[in-house]
Amino acid sequence: MVQNSLALLGFSLLIAIELMQFRLPGFLTRILGYAGYGAVGVAVVILALTPRFAGAGFDSLSLEGAALILLSLISATLLAWSVFLEIPAERKRLGLGRGDLVSSGTYRLCRHPGFWWLCVLAICTATLKGFQSHSFFAFLMIGLDFLLVYIQDKYTFPRVFTGYSEYRKHVPFLIPRIRTGPSGGMRHTD
């Protein structure tokens, strides 16, 4: 399936970037990053737009199908927000620089909130199309994304973001922890 190949290609590019982060020129890292995220996005869109086989998945007019479509759209929106929009918005709001850590918003709940949005998106999209025939796609996406965030968390982010080691002590890796208090996460010191 084309979407499986695109997902594998996209995540392979993203993982390679993380592993070679400090050996590649910045412009090449950005170009490969755009290509990687683009390939993953196109893989999801291709799956979402391909016709279903008879008897596979939910009828888009059924209550279950409508709920899955809504969950897919919500998770895709939250994924785009967490990964691409929230960090620049929080940096601007808090007056932080490019290498400064963002630990507010969804990043106060867990260090990689986009992982969960991708999980929901992959599972809902695969279920809509017939989970039995598209479960490999869902688990491929989830597994590769887990590998990517693990590499980021252990290798790249501690070297890129000031205070990441301290952030790791206070904010869980993936399982969100609801905190009490006004900020729910680490406080920024500017």
Rosetta blueprint (number, residue, H / E / L):
1 M L
2 V H
3 Q H
4 N H
5 S H
6 L H
7 A H
8 L H
9 L H
10 G H
11 F H
12 S H
13 L H
14 L H
15 I H
16 A H
17 I H
18 E H
19 L H
20 M L
21 Q L
22 F L
23 R L
24 L L
25 P L
26 G H
27 F H
28 L H
29 T H
30 R H
31 I H
32 L H
33 G H
34 Y H
35 A H
36 G H
37 Y H
38 G H
39 A H
40 V H
41 G H
42 V H
43 A H
44 V H
45 V H
46 I H
47 L H
48 A H
49 L H
50 T L
51 P L
52 R L
53 F L
54 A L
55 G L
56 A L
57 G L
58 F L
59 D L
60 S L
61 L L
62 S L
63 L H
64 E H
65 G H
66 A H
67 A H
68 L H
69 I H
70 L H
71 L H
72 S H
73 L H
74 I H
75 S H
76 A H
77 T H
78 L H
79 L H
80 A H
81 W H
82 S H
83 V H
84 F H
85 L H
86 E H
87 I H
88 P H
89 A H
90 E H
91 R H
92 K H
93 R H
94 L H
95 G L
96 L L
97 G L
98 R L
99 G L
100 D E
101 L L
102 V L
103 S L
104 S L
105 G H
106 T H
107 Y H
108 R H
109 L L
110 C L
111 R L
112 H L
113 P H
114 G H
115 F H
116 W H
117 W H
118 L H
119 C H
120 V H
121 L H
122 A H
123 I H
124 C H
125 T H
126 A H
127 T H
128 L H
129 K H
130 G H
131 F H
132 Q H
133 S H
134 H H
135 S H
136 F H
137 F H
138 A H
139 F H
140 L H
141 M H
142 I H
143 G H
144 L H
145 D H
146 F H
147 L H
148 L H
149 V H
150 Y H
151 I H
152 Q H
153 D H
154 K H
155 Y H
156 T H
157 F H
158 P H
159 R H
160 V H
161 F L
162 T E
163 G L
164 Y H
165 S H
166 E H
167 Y H
168 R H
169 K H
170 H H
171 V L
172 P L
173 F L
174 L L
175 I L
176 P L
177 R L
178 I L
179 R L
180 T L
181 G L
182 P L
183 S L
184 G L
185 G L
186 M L
187 R L
188 H L
189 T L
190 D L
